[in-house]
Amino acid sequence: MFIAKNLRYLRVKNNLKQKDIQEIGIKRSRYSNYENGVTIPALAVLESFSSFFGISVNDLLYTDLEQNQYGPSPVKQQGKVGLVEMENELLKQKILHLEEALLWKDEKLSLLEERLDQYGGKKKGVG
């Protein structure tokens, strides 16, 4: 896999610093771990990078972009607009994740309340 090498290549090619990536919701230290091959980004993050750099996830993972002289990236043309779009996409994904967690907790609470009722318990505040 070439993900670490490709992330560095695309970032440098687009005159971005690691701290610039922080503006899209990824901590500099986490991004550094991606570039250094310490960790591999989750699929949602890979898709965001794919969209941001205008490259398929497959190429991002399995093609040596530097060796293949990958063409100009849309980031260079978009500048901060691309960063904002990527940040918005990551925030949308976080919101969806939180909404799913809340639904799961609500379902679990309802189930517990049903069980409590089944065993003759009373809810607090109910006279």
Secondary structure as UniProt FT lines:
FT   HELIX           3..13
FT   TURN            14..15
FT   HELIX           18..22
FT   TURN            23..25
FT   HELIX           28..35
FT   TURN            36..37
FT   HELIX           43..53
FT   HELIX           57..62
FT   TURN            65..69
FT   HELIX           74..78
FT   HELIX           80..118
FT   TURN            119..120
FT   TURN            124..125
//
